[in-house]
């Protein structure tokens, strides 16, 4: 077979694999947005079969033959085929080390564990979920041994979500953040300039929250012909392909911020997926560079852009119309301070700009301890509660507001949590570069014209999909490596002014 024929056959094979993957993502979306409870067990079996088929294709003799035939001559291939081949080889080398039977068992376990986690969270009972968590951790420890590790064992899991970023880098940058944030929180608590927030908790109907959120999504540039908004227990975004990127949220009639800022957050993820280059469709490159870079986009829109006073100079009056009378006598300055109130809280997805990093650092330290055999699963609730008391000065009263609040461990996503804070750091660093390229940035926010911002992000981030590594992309955009400096500068400047410290 000539090289050109092998290249064509390889890409056709990859597109077949990605068709299975897209079907799987659609099933997962359905499971999380209201599939009947009695159907979960059979659906889990379907997920297991399809996932196993995808897995087998990734390590098949046919894939091995493509890699053997093409990899040595990859410089003769188009850039798209080169990058696709490199990604397939990475996955092949990784998956080939896992016995197929174990992989299928693991996928079924993941699906069942999510359903059990939901019930355990409702009942605030860690003991219900604990046996599943023990199995999930056990499987991942075995996978680490199959894959091998350099330095800290947790590095292997980090590399799944943030290639090239290690415990050594994270420890250094996270420690910098702790050294700035913890004393800043203390100073804020001692400040006399505290905002009034009662008006944030008055009744605001779900229907009106949704109507306003859809307006903001449109302003951001979300393509409604290429996505939809649904309701779920734990908000998420899922990109089936750039023409079908779905987002979900959770509504609270007495705290509209959860849904509205949550939708902006998931909308940031969605903009990324909707604006990946069309030439990458049907390849494993048609997704974000890394989880951290992906999170940088959701956190940029939610925390940096949508909590900026300039953004609300345009949108506050619109919000007032949808909120009823509760905001009628509130000034924009009162509103701005209220939505940026810094106060330790127990729930990660409800936390403010300033305390959010500590929620991630707690999870990172726990996961790192779990996979280095320094923490026992039996002790998790107590360790979780102790860390919240140490870093945030508050202690969970039950498992639902403590160790059971996140779905990630039920999904087997160990190594994922650090991506959230890495994303926040990336976001601040990217924004620092963006405002130099778009000096009218504040003016755009004040007029509700966010299109130039989306276009800049599309040009420098979105279109590349997964063709670049995260640290490579950050270096290209900002001219330097990852640094916590821009996030600490942003937080100190913002909260010093807000609280008149």
C-alpha positions as CSV (number, residue, x, y, z in Angstrom):
1,X,0.0,0.0,0.0
2,X,1.4,3.4,-1.0
3,X,1.9,6.1,1.6
4,X,-1.0,8.2,0.3
5,X,-3.3,5.2,0.5
6,X,-2.1,4.3,4.0
7,X,-2.7,7.9,5.0
8,X,-6.3,7.9,3.7
9,X,-7.1,4.5,5.3
10,X,-5.7,5.7,8.6
11,X,-7.8,8.8,8.7
12,X,-10.9,6.8,7.7
13,X,-10.2,4.4,10.6
14,X,-9.8,7.4,13.0
15,X,-13.1,8.9,11.9
16,X,-14.8,5.6,12.7
17,X,-13.3,5.6,16.2
18,X,-14.4,9.2,16.7
19,X,-18.0,8.2,15.6
20,X,-18.0,5.7,18.5
21,X,-16.7,8.5,20.8
22,X,-19.4,10.9,19.7
23,X,-22.1,8.3,20.4
24,X,-20.7,7.7,23.8
25,X,-20.7,11.4,24.7
26,X,-24.3,11.6,23.6
27,X,-25.2,8.7,25.9
28,X,-23.3,10.3,28.8
29,X,-25.2,13.6,28.2
30,X,-28.5,11.7,28.3
31,X,-27.5,9.9,31.6
32,X,-26.7,13.2,33.2
33,X,-29.8,15.1,32.0
34,X,-32.6,12.9,33.1
35,X,-32.4,9.3,31.9
36,X,-34.8,7.1,33.9
37,X,-33.2,5.6,37.0
38,X,-34.3,2.1,36.1
39,X,-32.5,2.4,32.8
40,X,-29.1,3.2,34.2
41,X,-27.9,-0.3,34.7
42,X,-28.6,-1.4,31.1
43,X,-27.3,1.9,29.8
44,X,-24.1,1.3,31.8
45,X,-23.7,-2.0,29.9
46,X,-24.2,-0.2,26.6
47,X,-21.5,2.3,27.6
48,X,-19.2,-0.5,28.5
49,X,-19.7,-2.2,25.1
50,X,-19.1,1.0,23.1
51,X,-16.2,2.1,25.2
52,X,-14.6,-1.3,24.9
53,X,-15.1,-1.1,21.1
54,X,-13.4,2.3,21.0
55,X,-10.6,1.0,23.3
56,X,-10.0,-2.1,21.2
57,X,-9.8,0.0,18.1
58,X,-7.2,2.3,19.8
59,X,-4.9,-0.7,20.4
60,X,-5.8,-3.0,17.5
61,X,-3.4,-4.7,15.2
62,X,-4.7,-2.4,12.5
63,X,-3.8,0.7,14.6
64,X,-0.4,-0.8,15.3
65,X,0.1,-1.4,11.5
66,X,-0.8,2.3,10.8
67,X,1.7,3.5,13.4
68,X,4.4,1.2,12.1
69,X,3.8,2.2,8.5
70,X,3.4,6.0,9.0
71,X,5.3,7.1,12.1
72,X,8.8,6.7,10.7
73,X,7.7,8.8,7.6
74,X,5.5,11.3,9.4
75,X,7.4,14.2,8.1
76,X,6.1,13.3,4.6
77,X,2.5,13.6,5.9
78,X,0.2,16.6,6.1
79,X,0.4,18.5,9.4
80,X,-3.1,17.3,10.3
81,X,-2.3,13.7,9.7
82,X,1.0,14.1,11.6
83,X,-0.7,15.5,14.7
84,X,-3.5,12.9,14.5
85,X,-0.9,10.1,14.2
86,X,1.0,11.5,17.2
87,X,-2.1,11.6,19.3
88,X,-3.2,8.1,18.3
89,X,0.3,6.7,19.1
90,X,0.2,8.4,22.5
91,X,-3.2,6.8,23.2
92,X,-2.0,3.4,21.8
93,X,1.1,3.4,24.0
94,X,-1.1,4.3,27.0
95,X,-4.0,1.9,26.4
96,X,-1.9,-1.0,25.2
97,X,-0.7,-1.4,28.8
98,X,-4.2,-1.9,30.2
99,X,-5.7,-5.3,29.9
100,X,-9.0,-4.9,27.9
101,X,-11.0,-6.9,30.4
102,X,-9.9,-4.5,33.2
103,X,-10.7,-1.4,31.0
104,X,-14.3,-2.6,30.3
105,X,-14.8,-3.4,34.1
106,X,-13.6,0.1,34.9
107,X,-15.9,1.9,32.4
108,X,-18.9,0.0,33.8
109,X,-17.8,0.9,37.3
110,X,-17.5,4.6,36.4
111,X,-21.1,4.7,35.0
112,X,-22.6,2.9,38.0
113,X,-20.5,5.0,40.5
114,X,-22.0,8.3,39.1
115,X,-25.5,7.0,39.8
116,X,-24.6,5.9,43.3
117,X,-22.8,9.2,44.0
118,X,-26.0,11.1,43.1
119,X,-28.0,9.1,45.7
120,X,-25.2,9.3,48.3
121,X,-25.0,13.0,47.8
122,X,-28.8,13.4,48.2
123,X,-28.7,11.4,51.5
124,X,-25.4,12.9,52.6
125,X,-24.0,9.5,53.2
126,X,-20.3,8.9,52.2
127,X,-20.5,5.2,53.3
128,X,-22.8,4.5,50.3
129,X,-20.3,5.8,47.8
130,X,-17.1,4.6,49.6
131,X,-17.0,1.1,48.1
132,X,-17.2,2.5,44.6
133,X,-14.5,5.1,45.4
134,X,-12.2,2.4,46.8
135,X,-12.5,0.5,43.5
136,X,-12.0,3.5,41.4
137,X,-8.9,4.5,43.3
138,X,-7.6,0.9,43.1
139,X,-8.0,0.8,39.4
140,X,-6.2,4.1,38.9
141,X,-3.3,3.0,41.1
142,X,-3.0,-0.1,38.9
143,X,-3.1,2.1,35.8
144,X,-0.3,4.2,37.1
145,X,1.8,1.1,37.5
146,X,0.9,-0.1,34.0
147,X,1.8,3.3,32.5
148,X,4.8,4.0,34.7
149,X,5.7,7.3,36.4
150,X,8.5,9.8,36.6
151,X,8.9,11.3,40.1
152,X,5.7,11.7,42.0
153,X,3.1,9.0,41.1
154,X,0.4,11.7,40.8
155,X,2.3,13.1,37.8
156,X,1.0,10.3,35.7
157,X,-2.6,11.3,36.4
158,X,-1.9,15.0,35.9
159,X,-0.5,14.2,32.5
160,X,-3.8,12.8,31.4
161,X,-5.4,16.3,31.7
162,X,-2.5,18.8,31.6
163,X,0.4,17.3,29.6
164,X,3.8,18.5,30.7
165,X,2.6,20.0,34.0
166,X,4.1,18.2,37.1
167,X,3.6,18.1,40.9
168,X,6.8,20.1,41.2
169,X,5.4,23.0,39.1
170,X,2.0,22.9,40.8
171,X,3.4,22.8,44.3
172,X,5.4,25.9,43.7
173,X,2.6,28.0,42.0
174,X,-0.1,26.8,44.4
175,X,2.0,27.7,47.4
176,X,2.5,31.2,45.9
177,X,-1.3,31.5,45.7
178,X,-1.9,30.3,49.2
179,X,0.7,32.8,50.6
180,X,-1.3,35.7,49.0
181,X,-4.9,34.5,49.3
182,X,-5.1,33.3,52.9
183,X,-3.9,36.6,54.5
184,X,-5.9,38.6,51.9
185,X,-9.1,36.8,53.1
186,X,-8.2,37.6,56.7
187,X,-7.8,41.3,55.8
188,X,-11.1,41.4,54.0
189,X,-12.9,39.8,57.0
190,X,-11.5,42.6,59.2
191,X,-12.5,45.4,56.7
192,X,-15.4,47.6,57.7
193,X,-16.4,48.0,54.0
194,X,-18.6,44.9,53.7
195,X,-21.2,44.8,50.9
196,X,-24.9,44.3,51.5
197,X,-26.0,41.1,49.8
198,X,-29.6,40.4,50.9
199,X,-31.0,41.5,47.6
200,X,-29.2,38.6,45.9
201,X,-31.3,36.0,47.7
202,X,-34.8,37.1,46.9
203,X,-37.1,35.1,44.6
204,X,-36.1,35.2,40.9
205,X,-38.0,32.7,38.8
206,X,-36.2,30.0,37.0
207,X,-37.9,31.1,33.7
208,X,-36.6,34.6,34.0
209,X,-33.2,33.5,35.0
210,X,-33.1,31.3,31.9
211,X,-34.3,34.2,29.6
212,X,-31.6,36.5,30.9
213,X,-28.9,33.8,30.6
214,X,-29.8,33.1,27.0
215,X,-29.3,36.9,26.3
216,X,-25.9,36.7,27.8
217,X,-25.0,33.6,25.9
218,X,-26.0,35.4,22.7
219,X,-23.8,38.3,23.7
220,X,-20.9,36.0,24.2
221,X,-21.3,34.6,20.8
222,X,-22.7,31.2,21.6
223,X,-24.3,29.6,18.5
224,X,-27.7,28.4,19.4
225,X,-28.0,26.5,16.1
226,X,-25.0,24.5,17.3
227,X,-26.0,23.7,20.9
228,X,-28.7,23.7,23.5
229,X,-29.2,24.5,27.2
230,X,-30.5,21.9,29.6
231,X,-30.9,21.3,33.4
232,X,-28.9,18.9,35.5
233,X,-27.7,18.2,39.0
234,X,-24.1,19.1,38.3
235,X,-23.6,21.7,35.5
236,X,-21.3,20.7,32.6
237,X,-20.7,21.3,28.9
238,X,-20.2,18.5,26.3
239,X,-18.9,19.0,22.8
240,X,-20.1,16.2,20.4
241,X,-18.6,18.2,17.5
242,X,-18.4,22.0,16.7
243,X,-21.9,21.8,15.4
244,X,-23.4,20.3,18.6
245,X,-22.0,21.7,21.8
246,X,-24.5,21.4,24.7
247,X,-24.4,23.1,28.1
248,X,-26.4,22.5,31.3
249,X,-27.1,24.4,34.5
250,X,-28.8,24.1,37.9
251,X,-31.4,26.7,39.0
252,X,-32.1,28.1,42.4
253,X,-35.0,30.5,42.8
254,X,-33.4,32.1,45.8
255,X,-29.9,32.5,44.4
256,X,-29.8,33.4,40.7
257,X,-26.0,33.6,40.6
258,X,-25.7,29.8,40.6
259,X,-27.5,29.5,37.2
260,X,-26.5,32.7,35.5
261,X,-22.8,32.6,36.3
262,X,-22.8,28.9,35.8
263,X,-24.2,29.3,32.3
264,X,-21.6,31.9,31.5
265,X,-19.0,29.4,32.8
266,X,-20.2,26.6,30.7
267,X,-20.7,29.0,27.8
268,X,-17.0,29.7,27.9
269,X,-16.3,26.0,27.4
270,X,-18.9,25.9,24.6
271,X,-17.3,28.8,22.7
272,X,-14.1,26.9,22.7
273,X,-15.7,23.8,21.2
274,X,-17.9,25.6,18.7
275,X,-14.9,27.5,17.2
276,X,-12.4,24.6,16.7
277,X,-11.2,24.5,13.1
278,X,-13.6,22.4,11.0
279,X,-10.7,20.5,9.5
280,X,-10.2,18.8,12.9
281,X,-13.7,17.3,12.9
282,X,-13.6,13.5,13.1
283,X,-10.1,13.4,14.6
284,X,-9.1,13.2,18.3
285,X,-7.7,16.7,17.9
286,X,-11.2,18.2,17.8
287,X,-11.2,19.1,21.4
288,X,-9.4,21.5,23.8
289,X,-5.7,21.7,24.1
290,X,-5.9,20.5,27.7
291,X,-8.4,20.6,30.6
292,X,-6.6,23.6,32.0
293,X,-6.7,25.6,28.8
294,X,-10.3,24.6,28.5
295,X,-11.0,25.8,32.0
296,X,-9.2,29.1,31.3
297,X,-11.9,30.0,28.9
298,X,-14.8,29.2,31.2
299,X,-13.1,31.0,34.1
300,X,-12.2,34.0,31.9
301,X,-15.8,34.5,31.0
302,X,-17.3,33.7,34.4
303,X,-14.8,35.2,36.9
304,X,-12.8,37.8,35.0
305,X,-15.2,39.2,32.3
306,X,-18.6,38.7,33.9
307,X,-17.6,40.0,37.3
308,X,-16.0,43.1,35.9
309,X,-17.8,46.4,36.6
310,X,-17.6,47.4,32.9
311,X,-19.6,44.3,31.9
312,X,-22.5,45.3,34.2
313,X,-22.5,48.9,33.0
314,X,-24.2,47.4,29.9
315,X,-26.0,44.4,31.5
316,X,-27.2,45.6,34.9
317,X,-30.3,47.4,33.6
318,X,-31.2,44.3,31.5
319,X,-30.9,42.1,34.6
320,X,-33.1,44.5,36.6
321,X,-35.9,44.0,34.1
322,X,-35.8,40.3,34.5
323,X,-35.3,40.2,38.2
324,X,-38.6,41.9,39.2
325,X,-38.3,44.6,41.8
326,X,-35.5,43.2,44.0
327,X,-32.8,45.3,42.2
328,X,-34.8,48.4,41.6
329,X,-33.2,50.5,44.3
330,X,-29.7,49.0,44.0
331,X,-26.9,51.0,42.5
332,X,-24.4,49.4,40.1
333,X,-21.6,49.9,42.6
334,X,-23.6,48.1,45.3
335,X,-24.4,45.4,42.9
336,X,-20.8,45.1,41.7
337,X,-19.5,44.8,45.3
338,X,-22.2,42.2,46.2
339,X,-21.4,39.9,43.3
340,X,-17.7,40.0,44.1
341,X,-18.1,39.5,47.9
342,X,-15.3,37.5,49.2
343,X,-16.3,35.1,52.0
344,X,-15.2,31.6,52.8
345,X,-17.9,29.0,51.8
346,X,-18.2,25.2,51.6
347,X,-19.3,24.6,48.0
348,X,-16.7,24.9,45.2
349,X,-19.1,25.8,42.4
350,X,-20.7,28.5,44.6
351,X,-17.4,30.1,45.8
352,X,-16.2,33.6,45.0
353,X,-13.3,34.7,42.8
354,X,-10.9,35.0,45.7
355,X,-11.6,31.8,47.7
356,X,-12.1,29.6,44.7
357,X,-8.4,28.7,44.4
358,X,-8.3,27.3,48.0
359,X,-11.1,24.8,47.1
360,X,-9.0,23.4,44.3
361,X,-5.8,23.3,46.4
362,X,-7.6,21.3,49.0
363,X,-8.7,18.7,46.4
364,X,-5.3,18.7,44.8
365,X,-3.6,18.0,48.1
366,X,-6.0,15.2,49.0
367,X,-5.7,13.5,45.6
368,X,-1.9,13.7,45.7
369,X,-2.0,12.1,49.2
370,X,-4.4,9.3,48.0
371,X,-2.2,8.2,45.2
372,X,1.0,8.4,47.2
373,X,-0.6,6.2,49.9
374,X,-0.4,9.0,52.5
375,X,-4.2,9.3,52.9
376,X,-6.7,6.5,53.5
377,X,-10.2,6.6,51.9
378,X,-11.7,5.8,55.3
379,X,-10.3,9.1,56.6
380,X,-11.4,11.3,53.6
381,X,-14.4,13.0,55.2
382,X,-12.3,14.0,58.2
383,X,-9.3,15.1,56.2
384,X,-11.6,17.1,53.9
385,X,-13.2,18.9,56.8
386,X,-9.9,19.6,58.5
387,X,-8.5,21.2,55.4
388,X,-11.5,23.4,55.0
389,X,-11.2,24.6,58.6
390,X,-7.4,25.2,58.2
391,X,-7.6,27.1,54.9
392,X,-11.0,28.7,54.9
393,X,-11.9,28.8,58.6
394,X,-15.2,26.9,58.1
395,X,-16.1,23.2,58.6
396,X,-18.6,21.2,56.7
397,X,-21.5,19.8,58.8
398,X,-22.2,16.8,56.6
399,X,-20.9,14.8,53.6
400,X,-23.1,16.5,51.0
401,X,-21.5,19.9,51.6
402,X,-18.1,18.2,52.2
403,X,-16.5,15.3,50.5
404,X,-19.5,14.3,48.3
405,X,-20.1,17.7,46.6
406,X,-18.2,16.9,43.3
407,X,-19.0,14.3,40.7
408,X,-15.4,14.1,39.5
409,X,-14.2,11.1,41.7
410,X,-17.3,9.2,40.8
411,X,-16.3,9.6,37.1
412,X,-12.8,8.4,37.9
413,X,-11.4,11.9,37.0
414,X,-8.4,11.9,39.3
415,X,-5.9,14.5,38.3
416,X,-8.6,16.7,36.9
417,X,-9.1,19.2,39.8
418,X,-5.8,21.0,39.4
419,X,-6.8,21.9,35.9
420,X,-9.4,24.3,37.3
421,X,-6.8,26.4,39.1
422,X,-4.3,26.1,36.4
423,X,-7.1,27.4,34.1
424,X,-7.7,30.4,36.4
425,X,-3.9,31.1,36.3
426,X,-3.9,30.7,32.5
427,X,-7.0,33.0,32.2
428,X,-5.4,35.8,34.1
429,X,-2.2,35.5,32.1
430,X,-4.0,35.4,28.8
431,X,-6.2,38.4,29.7
432,X,-3.0,40.4,30.6
433,X,-1.8,39.8,27.0
434,X,-5.3,40.3,25.4
435,X,-5.8,43.8,26.8
436,X,-2.5,44.9,25.2
437,X,-3.8,43.6,21.9
438,X,-7.3,45.0,22.4
439,X,-6.8,48.3,24.2
440,X,-10.6,49.0,23.8
441,X,-11.4,45.9,26.0
442,X,-13.2,47.9,28.7
443,X,-15.2,49.8,26.1
444,X,-16.3,46.6,24.5
445,X,-17.6,45.3,27.8
446,X,-19.4,48.6,28.5
447,X,-21.3,48.4,25.1
448,X,-22.0,44.6,25.3
449,X,-19.9,44.0,22.2
450,X,-18.0,40.9,23.1
451,X,-17.4,39.7,19.5
452,X,-13.9,41.1,19.1
453,X,-12.9,39.3,22.3
454,X,-14.3,36.0,21.0
455,X,-12.5,36.5,17.7
456,X,-9.2,37.1,19.4
457,X,-9.6,34.0,21.5
458,X,-10.6,32.0,18.4
459,X,-7.5,33.1,16.6
460,X,-5.1,32.4,19.4
461,X,-6.7,29.4,21.2
462,X,-9.9,27.9,19.9
463,X,-9.1,27.1,16.3
464,X,-6.0,25.0,17.2
465,X,-8.1,22.3,19.1
466,X,-5.6,19.8,20.6
467,X,-2.8,20.4,18.0
468,X,-0.7,22.2,20.6
469,X,0.4,21.4,24.2
470,X,-0.8,23.7,27.0
471,X,2.5,25.2,28.0
472,X,3.5,25.6,24.3
473,X,0.3,27.5,23.7
474,X,0.7,29.7,26.7
475,X,4.3,30.5,25.7
476,X,3.1,31.4,22.2
477,X,0.3,33.7,23.5
478,X,2.1,35.4,26.4
479,X,5.8,35.0,25.6
480,X,6.5,33.2,28.9
481,X,5.7,30.1,30.9
482,X,3.0,29.5,33.4
483,X,3.1,32.0,36.3
484,X,0.8,32.6,39.3
485,X,1.9,36.2,39.3
486,X,-0.9,37.4,37.0
487,X,-3.7,35.8,39.1
488,X,-2.3,37.1,42.4
489,X,-1.9,40.6,40.9
490,X,-5.5,40.5,39.6
491,X,-6.9,39.3,42.9
492,X,-4.9,41.7,45.1
493,X,-5.7,44.8,42.9
494,X,-9.4,43.9,42.7
495,X,-10.1,43.1,46.3
496,X,-7.9,45.8,47.7
497,X,-10.0,48.4,45.8
498,X,-13.3,46.7,46.6
499,X,-12.7,46.5,50.4
500,X,-10.6,49.7,50.6
501,X,-7.7,47.8,52.3
